Each structure stands twice: as structure tokens, then as C-alpha cells.
């Protein structure tokens, strides 16, 4: 089963967000804004979105991974770090942004050295995204820019959700090694905001769990969201996606190949994922109505 994500049109949610983001001016206040290092993929991108370039001392090396980062090109303008306390300390930052799963040893060492470290937990819903942006804006002295970003995100979501109002379409996610996204995940909320009903949540699955291929085939969701490889050497992990059962599980119009970088972090770019899922659901619903 092979497919490609279609390029987003100029009227797409991602284009709307990008247009509103371009050319934003820095806050007039705070003559000496803090200089910041990020040690986490998601905080890397939040920082690059909100802070002024001269404030960013370093971002994690994962931010340069084109499979995982929406801002892999932008990140090349900044030094990369491996998340080690020693190298982060040498940048002499005023502030460090890290994830709640960042090495506790590195975080503790930086704190013991007198460096302020702010921890960010993974986001579980789209409603958490503006809160995270606002928090970063306050930390780096760019509150006005954060407000503008949130306004752009709100508008992009409205564009992404445009379309005929229909009953919810059943959908499922199926990633490498048979993993799926159940309730309580950012992917689940993205599906719901797209007008889709998550099969995994219906089955009582929570968080990221394994779903047997047989169960997926029995449920036969009209919309199927599959992942794309996150490296050049993961052919075996994705071998299950070439199983003949997939050809009978969902209609061609209901197949969505979603790269992880769209949903792995809670970022405004997730509006593009909402748009892709919304369009797939609308196509399936339209086809079903025509066949009835």
C-alpha cells in the first residue's frame, strides 16, 4: 500500500498559519531578553517559533531530524546540543527549556549549577497548545508574539475544519509495530477535532498501545491513518503495513499517511493534520452517501 501526503494548497490551514506568522515583530519591552537553550524536540520548536533568533543559544540535535521536526530547516541556523548538562552549561544560558522526560541527571546538575530549567510535559490536546505558546512567550519576554501566534493558530484551525457538517466517521491509527493512539493522546484529540471517531478509544484503549492487525481488520474503519518511516532503516517495523489485509480494510480515499512530525509535538502546525484528516473523512462520507 503506497500513497503520498498531498501538498497543502495556498488556502490550507498550514499556509494560513505561515502567512500570519511571517514578519512578526519582537516585543518592544524587555531590553535584554533571556538567552535560552532547549534540550527537547518539542521545546526546540516552541522556542524557535516564539523567541527572537538572537535569544536562542542552542537547540537539541533532534530538531534537525526531518522525520521528526517540522522546523528541521530553521534549526540548522542554531548550534545543536545532545542534552548533556556539561555542554549546555558552557553556553551560559539564562534559561533552559526541557521536557519532563529529559534526563533527570542533566536537569538536576544544571539546577545545582544555578541555571533556571523549565520543564514541559507532553501535550494531550489541542487546547494545550496555546497554553504552551503563552508560557514560552512569558519565559522569553515575547508575550505579544505568543498572542499573535495563538491568533494565527486559531484561524488556521477554523480553516482546517471547514467543510460540510457530517456525522462522525470512524477512523483508526496504525503505526509501526502495530501501535495505535487511544484516548488521552494528542492524536486522539486531533482526530476528534477533525470530525472523526477514534476506533481505539471506542475499544477502551488509552494512550499509545499495541493493536492486533486482526482487530483492525474486524473493525474495518473507513478512515485509516498510518505512519511513515522515521528513518531510512525501519523497513521491517513498517512491514505490517504492506499486509494484504490492509487492501480490504479501508477505501483508497480513506487512507492518510501522516508523518510523525505533524503530531509528535503540540505545535500550531498540527492544524495541517486536522485538515488532512477532515478531508479524508469528508471524502469517505460523500462516497458512502453516493452509494446509499
Backbone as CSV, one residue per row, in Angstrom:
resi,resn,N_x,N_y,N_z,CA_x,CA_y,CA_z,C_x,C_y,C_z
1,UNK,0.856,-1.174,0.000,0.000,0.000,0.000,0.894,1.227,0.000
2,UNK,0.773,2.014,-1.046,1.626,3.183,-1.168,0.775,4.416,-1.420
3,UNK,1.127,5.479,-0.797,0.426,6.740,-1.007,1.322,7.864,-0.544
4,UNK,1.005,9.055,-0.942,1.773,10.227,-0.529,0.839,11.271,0.043
5,UNK,1.355,12.027,0.985,0.573,13.134,1.512,0.527,14.209,0.438
6,UNK,-0.635,14.673,0.122,-0.770,15.711,-0.881,-0.215,17.025,-0.349
7,UNK,0.376,17.805,-1.258,0.875,19.112,-0.845,-0.293,20.012,-0.469
8,UNK,-0.084,20.802,0.555,-1.138,21.680,1.018,-1.286,22.872,0.089
9,UNK,-2.505,23.241,-0.221,-2.768,24.359,-1.113,-2.538,25.677,-0.393
10,UNK,-2.543,26.774,-1.173,-2.312,28.092,-0.579,-3.418,28.475,0.392
11,UNK,-4.589,27.872,0.233,-5.692,28.181,1.128,-5.776,27.242,2.304
12,UNK,-4.739,26.425,2.490,-4.754,25.422,3.542,-4.480,26.040,4.901
13,UNK,-4.743,25.246,5.942,-4.513,25.716,7.307,-3.050,26.060,7.537
14,UNK,-2.138,25.217,7.011,-0.717,25.459,7.221,-0.275,26.739,6.522
15,UNK,-0.818,26.980,5.328,-0.474,28.204,4.606,-0.979,29.435,5.339
16,UNK,-2.188,29.333,5.902,-2.750,30.448,6.661,-1.887,30.749,7.873
17,UNK,-1.486,29.704,8.585,-0.647,29.902,9.768,0.687,30.523,9.384
18,UNK,1.296,30.007,8.309,2.591,30.526,7.888,2.524,31.976,7.465
19,UNK,1.454,32.350,6.764,1.307,33.726,6.308,1.153,34.687,7.474
20,UNK,0.402,34.267,8.495,0.173,35.131,9.646,1.408,35.209,10.533
21,UNK,2.233,34.151,10.496,3.441,34.128,11.315,4.549,34.982,10.724
22,UNK,4.630,35.011,9.399,5.752,35.668,8.725,5.802,37.166,9.045
23,UNK,6.969,37.626,9.372,7.175,39.063,9.532,6.748,39.631,10.863
24,UNK,6.523,38.790,11.878,6.103,39.324,13.171,7.258,40.071,13.831
25,UNK,6.934,41.138,14.513,7.957,41.965,15.158,8.161,41.550,16.603
26,UNK,9.339,41.764,17.164,9.597,41.431,18.565,8.884,42.381,19.511
27,UNK,8.747,41.947,20.755,8.158,42.814,21.769,9.030,44.052,21.956
28,UNK,8.404,45.170,22.244,9.158,46.399,22.466,9.778,46.418,23.854
29,UNK,9.147,45.689,24.783,9.637,45.686,26.166,10.850,44.769,26.307
30,UNK,11.376,44.704,27.514,12.476,43.803,27.852,13.693,44.081,26.976
31,UNK,14.514,45.034,27.353,15.678,45.419,26.569,16.705,44.306,26.490
32,UNK,16.762,43.470,27.499,17.697,42.355,27.485,16.942,41.050,27.745
33,UNK,16.300,40.504,26.730,15.549,39.251,26.904,16.506,38.105,27.217
34,UNK,16.021,37.092,27.905,16.886,35.974,28.298,17.442,35.203,27.107
35,UNK,18.638,34.694,27.286,19.256,33.820,26.283,18.951,32.387,26.693
36,UNK,18.527,31.572,25.723,17.907,30.285,26.054,18.539,29.117,25.302
37,UNK,18.605,27.980,25.991,18.974,26.699,25.386,17.793,25.758,25.554
38,UNK,17.470,25.008,24.504,16.422,23.984,24.582,17.056,22.608,24.446
39,UNK,16.559,21.653,25.246,17.108,20.294,25.246,16.087,19.254,24.793
40,UNK,14.976,19.698,24.238,13.882,18.785,23.918,13.309,19.144,22.549
41,UNK,12.946,18.148,21.765,12.438,18.362,20.415,11.254,19.327,20.379
42,UNK,10.328,19.155,21.303,9.114,19.984,21.284,9.386,21.403,21.778
43,UNK,10.196,21.533,22.836,10.533,22.880,23.297,11.447,23.589,22.304
44,UNK,12.247,22.817,21.552,13.063,23.407,20.486,12.182,24.231,19.554
45,UNK,11.111,23.606,19.104,10.265,24.230,18.082,9.416,25.358,18.660
46,UNK,8.951,25.173,19.877,8.232,26.259,20.537,9.144,27.473,20.693
47,UNK,10.379,27.217,21.064,11.338,28.304,21.252,11.605,29.018,19.934
48,UNK,11.822,28.262,18.864,12.104,28.879,17.567,10.915,29.670,17.050
49,UNK,9.697,29.239,17.397,8.501,29.964,16.979,8.335,31.282,17.726
50,UNK,8.629,31.269,19.016,8.301,32.403,19.866,9.457,33.378,20.072
51,UNK,10.640,32.860,20.322,11.778,33.725,20.663,12.368,34.403,19.435
52,UNK,13.124,35.458,19.666,13.900,36.080,18.606,15.174,35.255,18.388
53,UNK,15.651,35.167,17.155,16.815,34.320,16.858,18.018,34.584,17.759
54,UNK,18.262,35.852,18.065,19.438,36.178,18.886,19.311,35.672,20.321
55,UNK,18.118,35.281,20.725,17.928,34.741,22.076,18.290,33.262,22.156
56,UNK,18.314,32.583,21.025,18.464,31.123,21.010,19.942,30.753,20.916
57,UNK,20.452,30.175,21.979,21.854,29.767,22.018,22.062,28.390,21.420
58,UNK,21.092,27.501,21.623,21.230,26.132,21.109,19.889,25.408,21.206
59,UNK,19.676,24.467,20.278,18.516,23.571,20.323,19.022,22.136,20.209
60,UNK,18.189,21.188,20.555,18.642,19.795,20.550,18.879,19.300,19.128
61,UNK,19.721,18.303,19.001,20.041,17.769,17.678,18.836,17.118,17.008
62,UNK,17.848,16.691,17.797,16.648,16.100,17.215,15.862,17.110,16.377
63,UNK,16.023,18.384,16.670,15.293,19.406,15.918,15.717,19.445,14.456
64,UNK,16.857,18.822,14.133,17.349,18.802,12.762,16.895,17.559,11.998
65,UNK,16.172,16.685,12.676,15.703,15.441,12.063,14.459,15.729,11.215
66,UNK,14.562,15.574,9.915,13.441,15.921,9.039,12.250,14.994,9.196
67,UNK,12.459,13.829,9.802,11.355,12.904,10.031,10.536,13.302,11.260
68,UNK,11.177,13.985,12.200,10.538,14.288,13.480,10.233,15.764,13.696
69,UNK,10.925,16.631,13.002,10.814,18.064,13.278,10.180,18.825,12.118
70,UNK,9.141,19.608,12.430,8.538,20.474,11.428,9.471,21.632,11.082
71,UNK,10.409,21.917,11.968,11.287,23.066,11.783,12.745,22.638,11.608
72,UNK,12.952,21.521,10.911,14.313,20.997,10.755,15.198,21.951,9.953
73,UNK,14.599,22.695,9.027,15.404,23.652,8.268,15.787,24.847,9.136
74,UNK,14.813,25.376,9.868,15.095,26.533,10.733,16.137,26.199,11.794
75,UNK,16.112,24.970,12.291,17.023,24.605,13.379,18.488,24.611,12.950
76,UNK,18.721,24.499,11.646,20.112,24.470,11.160,20.832,25.796,11.391
77,UNK,20.086,26.839,11.722,20.691,28.149,11.976,21.244,28.276,13.397
78,UNK,21.002,27.247,14.219,21.433,27.326,15.617,22.325,26.132,15.965
79,UNK,23.255,26.306,16.901,24.080,25.183,17.350,23.201,24.080,17.947
80,UNK,23.596,22.843,17.734,22.831,21.712,18.251,23.503,21.137,19.487
81,UNK,22.687,20.672,20.429,23.225,20.025,21.626,22.659,18.618,21.764
82,UNK,23.367,17.793,22.528,22.958,16.409,22.758,22.272,16.227,24.113
83,UNK,21.942,17.332,24.761,21.234,17.250,26.030,22.095,16.954,27.229
84,UNK,23.398,17.106,27.084,24.292,16.874,28.221,24.456,18.162,29.012
85,UNK,24.402,18.047,30.322,24.468,19.224,31.190,25.751,20.024,30.970
86,UNK,26.863,19.308,30.760,28.140,19.988,30.624,28.156,20.933,29.418
87,UNK,27.663,20.457,28.283,27.696,21.295,27.087,26.678,22.429,27.182
88,UNK,25.533,22.148,27.795,24.524,23.194,27.957,25.061,24.307,28.853
89,UNK,25.738,23.933,29.918,26.270,24.921,30.864,27.271,25.851,30.190
90,UNK,28.053,25.333,29.251,29.071,26.135,28.576,28.476,27.258,27.732
91,UNK,27.213,27.138,27.372,26.554,28.223,26.633,26.213,29.398,27.552
92,UNK,26.293,29.160,28.862,25.955,30.175,29.881,24.562,30.778,29.650
93,UNK,23.548,29.919,29.556,22.193,30.413,29.298,21.559,31.040,30.537
94,UNK,20.616,31.937,30.295,19.810,32.474,31.384,18.666,31.520,31.713
95,UNK,18.318,30.685,30.742,17.162,29.797,30.880,17.363,28.565,30.014
96,UNK,16.926,27.431,30.535,16.953,26.177,29.779,15.538,25.610,29.723
97,UNK,15.120,25.200,28.532,13.829,24.542,28.356,14.075,23.052,28.142
98,UNK,13.316,22.229,28.859,13.490,20.785,28.758,12.141,20.096,28.859
99,UNK,12.109,18.834,28.470,10.890,18.047,28.574,10.860,17.311,29.900
100,UNK,9.679,16.898,30.316,9.556,16.176,31.581,10.273,14.835,31.539
101,UNK,10.579,14.342,30.313,11.308,13.081,30.183,12.787,13.296,29.865
102,UNK,13.225,14.539,29.852,14.648,14.823,29.678,15.420,14.225,30.849
103,UNK,16.640,13.794,30.593,17.478,13.178,31.622,17.417,13.944,32.935
104,UNK,16.930,13.271,33.981,16.831,13.915,35.296,18.205,14.303,35.823
105,UNK,19.210,13.512,35.477,20.564,13.817,35.940,21.046,15.138,35.351
106,UNK,20.785,15.335,34.053,21.210,16.579,33.400,20.458,17.770,33.969
107,UNK,19.155,17.620,34.162,18.339,18.708,34.701,18.796,19.079,36.104
108,UNK,18.999,18.077,36.942,19.428,18.323,38.323,20.791,18.999,38.376
109,UNK,21.709,18.554,37.517,23.051,19.144,37.505,22.989,20.621,37.119
110,UNK,22.171,20.945,36.105,22.045,22.338,35.678,21.427,23.190,36.787
111,UNK,20.420,22.648,37.442,19.784,23.385,38.540,20.761,23.603,39.685
112,UNK,21.569,22.591,39.982,22.564,22.717,41.050,23.646,23.740,40.700
113,UNK,23.831,23.985,39.405,24.806,24.969,38.943,24.205,26.374,38.864
114,UNK,22.942,26.486,39.283,22.297,27.788,39.326,21.581,28.192,38.051
115,UNK,21.380,27.247,37.133,20.684,27.532,35.878,19.190,27.281,36.061
116,UNK,18.360,28.200,35.626,16.911,28.013,35.678,16.477,27.065,34.576
117,UNK,15.800,25.979,34.955,15.310,24.990,33.993,13.794,24.910,34.089
118,UNK,13.124,25.087,32.976,11.672,24.967,32.908,11.316,23.679,32.177
119,UNK,10.498,22.841,32.840,10.129,21.549,32.268,8.746,21.619,31.618
120,UNK,8.619,21.000,30.454,7.364,20.951,29.713,6.942,19.497,29.539
121,UNK,5.704,19.194,29.914,5.169,17.840,29.744,4.575,17.686,28.349
122,UNK,4.498,16.452,27.831,3.858,16.235,26.529,2.411,16.708,26.564
123,UNK,1.952,17.304,25.485,0.591,17.830,25.432,-0.391,16.730,25.045
124,UNK,-1.578,16.787,25.635,-2.581,15.755,25.374,-3.770,16.228,24.581
125,UNK,-3.810,17.536,24.259,-4.950,18.046,23.497,-4.548,19.301,22.750
126,UNK,-5.347,19.678,21.760,-5.077,20.889,21.007,-5.254,22.125,21.874
127,UNK,-6.107,22.026,22.888,-6.334,23.158,23.789,-5.083,23.489,24.599
128,UNK,-4.167,22.516,24.734,-2.939,22.756,25.485,-1.908,23.550,24.691
129,UNK,-2.053,23.579,23.376,-1.043,24.238,22.533,-0.946,25.730,22.796
130,UNK,-2.062,26.474,22.795,-1.958,27.918,23.099,-1.372,28.180,24.486
131,UNK,-1.667,27.307,25.436,-1.134,27.474,26.786,0.393,27.339,26.781
132,UNK,0.894,26.363,26.021,2.341,26.159,25.944,3.017,27.345,25.260
133,UNK,2.396,27.843,24.203,2.951,29.000,23.494,2.973,30.224,24.405
134,UNK,1.886,30.417,25.129,1.802,31.545,26.058,2.867,31.432,27.145
135,UNK,3.075,30.225,27.640,4.077,30.027,28.686,5.477,30.355,28.182
136,UNK,5.811,29.883,26.977,7.125,30.188,26.415,7.268,31.684,26.185
137,UNK,6.186,32.312,25.705,6.218,33.756,25.482,6.546,34.524,26.748
138,UNK,5.962,34.104,27.854,6.231,34.771,29.129,7.668,34.524,29.583
139,UNK,8.157,33.319,29.372,9.505,32.975,29.820,10.585,33.718,29.062
140,UNK,10.362,33.937,27.766,11.407,34.555,26.944,11.133,36.030,26.650
141,UNK,10.108,36.598,27.293,9.823,38.012,27.117,9.224,38.363,25.769
142,UNK,8.428,37.444,25.213,7.815,37.683,23.904,6.307,37.402,23.983
143,UNK,5.642,38.054,24.923,4.221,37.780,25.156,3.349,38.209,23.982
144,UNK,3.682,39.321,23.357,2.870,39.789,22.232,2.990,38.845,21.046
145,UNK,4.189,38.374,20.798,4.381,37.436,19.699,3.622,36.140,19.970
146,UNK,3.619,35.706,21.214,2.877,34.499,21.581,1.384,34.682,21.312
147,UNK,0.869,35.854,21.634,-0.547,36.132,21.378,-0.850,36.088,19.886
148,UNK,0.043,36.632,19.085,-0.147,36.633,17.636,-0.095,35.212,17.076
149,UNK,0.816,34.412,17.605,0.899,33.015,17.185,-0.388,32.267,17.514
150,UNK,-0.918,32.507,18.689,-2.155,31.829,19.087,-3.342,32.272,18.236
151,UNK,-3.364,33.530,17.870,-4.426,34.019,16.991,-4.310,33.355,15.613
152,UNK,-3.078,33.211,15.129,-2.855,32.557,13.840,-3.269,31.084,13.905
153,UNK,-2.957,30.440,15.016,-3.319,29.037,15.195,-4.836,28.861,15.215
154,UNK,-5.519,29.732,15.923,-6.982,29.669,15.994,-7.604,29.821,14.609
155,UNK,-7.060,30.744,13.822,-7.567,30.950,12.472,-7.268,29.743,11.580
156,UNK,-6.062,29.183,11.723,-5.685,28.018,10.925,-6.583,26.823,11.231
157,UNK,-6.950,26.654,12.495,-7.851,25.560,12.862,-9.223,25.742,12.229
158,UNK,-9.702,26.973,12.176,-11.000,27.237,11.558,-10.968,26.862,10.083
159,UNK,-9.867,27.196,9.417,-9.718,26.842,8.005,-9.663,25.324,7.844
160,UNK,-8.927,24.660,8.739,-8.767,23.210,8.660,-10.080,22.468,8.846
161,UNK,-10.963,23.017,9.649,-12.213,22.340,9.971,-13.356,22.701,9.036
162,UNK,-13.068,23.517,8.030,-14.108,23.896,7.088,-14.571,22.693,6.279
163,UNK,-15.832,22.688,5.937,-16.390,21.592,5.151,-17.815,21.321,5.572
164,UNK,-18.439,20.407,4.859,-19.816,20.061,5.193,-19.884,19.414,6.563
165,UNK,-20.893,19.790,7.326,-21.105,19.163,8.629,-21.674,17.767,8.404
166,UNK,-21.000,16.753,8.929,-21.427,15.368,8.730,-21.383,14.627,10.061
167,UNK,-22.013,13.461,10.066,-21.876,12.596,11.228,-20.426,12.151,11.330
168,UNK,-19.982,11.833,12.542,-18.601,11.401,12.739,-18.301,10.140,11.920
169,UNK,-17.116,10.124,11.332,-16.648,8.983,10.553,-15.667,8.188,11.406
170,UNK,-15.827,6.882,11.461,-14.932,6.053,12.276,-13.553,5.991,11.620
171,UNK,-12.541,6.058,12.468,-11.167,6.060,11.968,-10.256,5.378,12.973
172,UNK,-9.124,4.925,12.487,-8.133,4.299,13.366,-6.740,4.709,12.923
173,UNK,-5.827,4.757,13.875,-4.416,4.980,13.567,-3.696,3.649,13.702
174,UNK,-2.712,3.421,12.843,-1.964,2.163,12.888,-0.543,2.466,12.454
175,UNK,0.359,2.414,13.430,1.741,2.793,13.177,2.657,1.575,13.148
176,UNK,3.944,1.846,13.024,4.937,0.772,13.013,4.799,-0.095,14.258
177,UNK,5.044,-1.380,14.093,4.965,-2.369,15.173,3.563,-2.440,15.774
178,UNK,2.560,-2.123,14.959,1.138,-2.272,15.316,0.661,-1.336,16.432
179,UNK,1.318,-0.224,16.623,0.880,0.707,17.663,-0.261,1.588,17.163
180,UNK,-1.137,1.964,18.090,-2.237,2.867,17.794,-2.349,3.912,18.894
181,UNK,-3.062,4.979,18.613,-3.244,6.067,19.588,-4.654,6.001,20.149
182,UNK,-4.752,5.763,21.450,-6.045,5.700,22.108,-6.415,7.028,22.733
183,UNK,-7.379,7.000,23.633,-7.825,8.224,24.292,-6.709,8.815,25.150
184,UNK,-6.796,10.123,25.401,-5.793,10.778,26.216,-4.530,11.164,25.475
185,UNK,-4.533,11.014,24.153,-3.360,11.367,23.358,-3.656,12.573,22.482
186,UNK,-2.604,13.239,22.063,-2.756,14.386,21.170,-3.352,13.941,19.839
187,UNK,-2.969,12.764,19.378,-3.512,12.247,18.114,-5.012,12.010,18.228
188,UNK,-5.437,11.457,19.347,-6.872,11.219,19.561,-7.651,12.525,19.485
189,UNK,-7.157,13.556,20.150,-7.863,14.836,20.139,-7.851,15.450,18.740
190,UNK,-6.749,15.253,18.022,-6.675,15.748,16.649,-7.726,15.075,15.775
191,UNK,-7.917,13.782,15.971,-8.935,13.053,15.220,-10.331,13.585,15.534
192,UNK,-10.591,13.799,16.812,-11.912,14.300,17.204,-12.170,15.690,16.628
193,UNK,-11.154,16.553,16.647,-11.319,17.902,16.108,-11.503,17.874,14.585
194,UNK,-11.168,16.739,13.981,-11.329,16.582,12.535,-12.671,15.957,12.178
195,UNK,-13.484,15.680,13.193,-14.777,15.068,12.944,-14.724,13.567,12.802
196,UNK,-13.662,12.947,13.316,-13.511,11.500,13.239,-13.746,10.864,14.611
197,UNK,-14.204,9.623,14.596,-14.418,8.876,15.837,-13.317,7.826,15.932
198,UNK,-12.503,7.914,16.978,-11.337,7.054,17.138,-11.735,5.644,17.567
199,UNK,-11.486,4.674,16.700,-11.838,3.280,16.977,-11.118,2.771,18.221
200,UNK,-9.851,3.151,18.385,-9.080,2.687,19.546,-9.737,3.127,20.843
201,UNK,-10.220,4.368,20.889,-10.902,4.865,22.083,-12.213,4.122,22.303
202,UNK,-12.925,3.821,21.220,-14.168,3.042,21.323,-13.909,1.681,21.948
203,UNK,-12.729,1.119,21.658,-12.366,-0.201,22.175,-11.788,-0.126,23.586
204,UNK,-11.724,1.076,24.144,-11.240,1.238,25.511,-9.739,1.377,25.639
205,UNK,-9.028,1.565,24.530,-7.573,1.713,24.590,-7.215,3.139,24.992
206,UNK,-6.241,3.265,25.880,-5.796,4.569,26.356,-4.307,4.736,26.083
207,UNK,-3.928,5.955,25.747,-2.524,6.206,25.472,-2.095,5.510,24.193
208,UNK,-0.795,5.252,24.082,-0.258,4.553,22.920,-0.140,3.073,23.252
209,UNK,-0.888,2.240,22.529,-0.918,0.807,22.801,-0.833,0.018,21.507
210,UNK,-0.541,-1.261,21.668,-0.489,-2.148,20.513,-1.900,-2.605,20.157
211,UNK,-2.198,-2.614,18.861,-3.490,-3.106,18.383,-3.241,-4.257,17.409
212,UNK,-3.760,-5.445,17.681,-3.569,-6.566,16.753,-4.141,-6.237,15.379
213,UNK,-3.457,-6.673,14.340,-3.929,-6.431,12.984,-5.317,-7.033,12.779
214,UNK,-5.562,-8.198,13.409,-6.862,-8.850,13.265,-7.993,-7.971,13.791
215,UNK,-7.740,-7.265,14.894,-8.751,-6.382,15.462,-9.035,-5.223,14.517
216,UNK,-7.982,-4.682,13.922,-8.156,-3.575,12.987,-8.990,-4.012,11.792
217,UNK,-8.700,-5.195,11.262,-9.429,-5.701,10.104,-10.893,-5.931,10.446
218,UNK,-11.164,-6.449,11.636,-12.545,-6.694,12.050,-13.325,-5.383,12.185
219,UNK,-12.667,-4.333,12.693,-13.337,-3.050,12.854,-13.537,-2.346,11.516
220,UNK,-12.632,-2.591,10.566,-12.711,-2.042,9.209,-13.075,-0.551,9.181
221,UNK,-12.277,0.309,9.812,-12.602,1.747,9.820,-12.528,2.341,8.420
222,UNK,-13.478,3.176,8.042,-13.446,3.807,6.720,-12.229,4.699,6.495
223,UNK,-11.730,5.299,7.591,-10.519,6.121,7.502,-9.407,5.435,8.290
224,UNK,-8.277,5.263,7.655,-7.135,4.623,8.300,-5.934,5.546,8.208
225,UNK,-5.377,5.892,9.363,-4.217,6.783,9.435,-2.994,5.938,9.755
226,UNK,-2.052,5.916,8.841,-0.840,5.126,9.059,0.357,6.049,9.129
227,UNK,1.382,5.595,9.814,2.582,6.393,9.957,3.507,6.223,8.771
228,UNK,4.486,7.087,8.694,5.527,6.995,7.681,6.838,6.694,8.402
229,UNK,7.780,6.011,7.731,9.061,5.700,8.374,9.723,6.952,8.930
230,UNK,10.344,6.823,10.100,11.027,7.954,10.720,12.538,7.881,10.553
231,UNK,13.000,6.904,9.766,14.416,6.815,9.428,14.537,5.943,8.188
232,UNK,15.720,5.928,7.620,15.930,5.152,6.407,15.973,3.644,6.677
233,UNK,16.176,3.244,7.952,16.378,1.828,8.228,15.257,1.149,8.973
234,UNK,14.008,1.574,8.777,12.897,0.996,9.534,11.945,0.183,8.669
235,UNK,12.451,-0.445,7.620,11.591,-1.194,6.707,10.856,-2.326,7.422
236,UNK,11.554,-3.038,8.311,10.932,-4.167,8.996,9.817,-3.718,9.932
237,UNK,10.004,-2.589,10.598,8.990,-2.085,11.519,7.699,-1.747,10.781
238,UNK,7.815,-1.383,9.501,6.643,-0.987,8.722,6.167,-2.094,7.783
239,UNK,6.761,-3.282,7.904,6.405,-4.375,7.016,4.925,-4.755,7.138
240,UNK,4.367,-4.621,8.352,2.972,-4.981,8.564,2.034,-4.115,7.713
241,UNK,2.471,-2.913,7.362,1.618,-2.018,6.582,1.442,-2.492,5.142
242,UNK,2.267,-3.461,4.708,2.132,-3.999,3.358,1.307,-5.286,3.342
243,UNK,0.736,-5.639,4.499,-0.075,-6.861,4.601,-1.296,-6.742,3.685
244,UNK,-1.653,-7.826,2.950,-2.810,-7.796,2.041,-4.112,-7.403,2.725
245,UNK,-4.214,-7.642,4.037,-5.447,-7.303,4.756,-5.736,-5.809,4.702
246,UNK,-4.671,-5.004,4.570,-4.875,-3.557,4.522,-5.692,-3.149,3.302
247,UNK,-5.508,-3.866,2.212,-6.232,-3.512,0.987,-7.727,-3.699,1.129
248,UNK,-8.146,-4.502,2.090,-9.570,-4.754,2.294,-10.108,-4.025,3.524
249,UNK,-9.235,-3.291,4.209,-9.636,-2.650,5.456,-10.277,-1.290,5.242
250,UNK,-9.763,-0.552,4.303,-10.254,0.820,4.131,-10.272,1.208,2.672
251,UNK,-11.113,2.163,2.340,-11.186,2.647,0.969,-9.963,3.501,0.643
252,UNK,-9.641,3.619,-0.639,-8.477,4.401,-1.056,-8.571,5.836,-0.572
253,UNK,-9.768,6.435,-0.665,-9.946,7.824,-0.233,-9.812,7.983,1.270
254,UNK,-9.903,6.877,2.007,-9.831,6.954,3.457,-8.453,6.700,4.028
255,UNK,-7.449,6.530,3.168,-6.090,6.284,3.636,-5.342,7.602,3.805
256,UNK,-4.779,7.805,4.990,-3.986,9.007,5.261,-2.623,8.575,5.783
257,UNK,-1.572,8.954,5.085,-0.213,8.702,5.572,0.243,9.965,6.288
258,UNK,0.377,9.861,7.591,0.667,11.022,8.429,2.088,10.930,8.988
259,UNK,2.949,11.817,8.557,4.307,11.832,9.089,4.285,12.229,10.560
260,UNK,5.121,11.586,11.344,5.130,11.803,12.791,5.364,13.257,13.169
261,UNK,6.097,13.988,12.350,6.455,15.353,12.724,5.230,16.266,12.841
262,UNK,4.102,15.871,12.254,2.898,16.681,12.358,2.245,16.577,13.737
263,UNK,2.404,15.444,14.403,1.660,15.221,15.642,2.520,14.842,16.842
264,UNK,3.824,14.669,16.649,4.660,14.228,17.763,4.774,15.297,18.841
265,UNK,4.649,16.562,18.437,4.687,17.679,19.387,3.425,18.524,19.251
266,UNK,3.039,19.159,20.340,1.890,20.048,20.301,2.298,21.408,19.770
267,UNK,2.186,21.595,18.460,2.589,22.823,17.790,1.456,23.327,16.910
268,UNK,1.465,24.606,16.544,0.412,25.129,15.678,0.311,24.402,14.339
269,UNK,1.415,23.786,13.904,1.411,23.082,12.632,0.443,21.901,12.613
270,UNK,-0.051,21.518,13.763,-0.966,20.389,13.830,-2.279,20.702,13.106
271,UNK,-2.520,21.978,12.827,-3.702,22.343,12.047,-3.672,21.675,10.678
272,UNK,-2.476,21.423,10.145,-2.363,20.732,8.858,-2.822,19.286,8.983
273,UNK,-2.540,18.662,10.133,-3.001,17.291,10.365,-4.522,17.249,10.462
274,UNK,-5.103,18.231,11.147,-6.559,18.317,11.240,-7.159,18.427,9.846
275,UNK,-6.551,19.227,9.014,-7.063,19.422,7.656,-7.007,18.132,6.836
276,UNK,-5.893,17.405,6.921,-5.760,16.153,6.185,-6.817,15.146,6.607
277,UNK,-7.015,15.019,7.920,-7.989,14.059,8.433,-9.411,14.479,8.087
278,UNK,-9.681,15.755,8.179,-11.007,16.269,7.848,-11.355,15.959,6.395
279,UNK,-10.426,16.194,5.493,-10.661,15.949,4.076,-10.903,14.461,3.809
280,UNK,-10.145,13.597,4.479,-10.337,12.160,4.290,-11.718,11.738,4.777
281,UNK,-12.136,12.239,5.936,-13.456,11.913,6.455,-14.572,12.395,5.550
282,UNK,-14.419,13.604,5.007,-15.430,14.154,4.107,-15.549,13.323,2.829
283,UNK,-14.387,12.891,2.289,-14.410,12.084,1.068,-15.119,10.758,1.292
284,UNK,-14.806,10.124,2.408,-15.423,8.837,2.730,-16.924,8.997,2.939
285,UNK,-17.319,10.056,3.655,-18.725,10.287,3.926,-19.495,10.584,2.643
286,UNK,-18.876,11.338,1.766,-19.508,11.661,0.480,-19.704,10.403,-0.370
287,UNK,-18.641,9.564,-0.409,-18.722,8.316,-1.185,-19.794,7.398,-0.616
288,UNK,-19.881,7.296,0.712,-20.885,6.428,1.344,-22.290,6.915,1.040
289,UNK,-22.464,8.225,1.053,-23.784,8.796,0.757,-24.179,8.528,-0.680
290,UNK,-23.184,8.588,-1.592,-23.485,8.340,-3.001,-23.834,6.908,-3.285
291,UNK,-23.307,5.984,-2.460,-23.571,4.545,-2.661,-24.811,4.062,-1.965
292,UNK,-25.416,4.926,-1.107,-26.587,4.513,-0.344,-27.872,4.677,-1.146
